[in-house]
Amino acid sequence: MIFLKRQLPLLITFVTGIVFAAQYYVPHPASEDMLTSVSKWLQIIGGFALILGVTSLFHIHAVKIRRKEPGWG
């Protein structure tokens, strides 16, 4: 279970970083196409993450305001 929480994200980040660093130093047309495709996907995922984060933050604070918990104002 610890592998899935700590080592796997680090491994994915490390491999992705190595691939993109290699793409920078070896500008092959195939790697440039991959970079373009991945950049588009990252923009889409980032947009959804931003919407999800703002919605979650709004919901958490709306519940505190509705219940008038200490420090809500």
Order of alpha helices (4+ residues) and beta strands (2+ residues): alpha-alpha
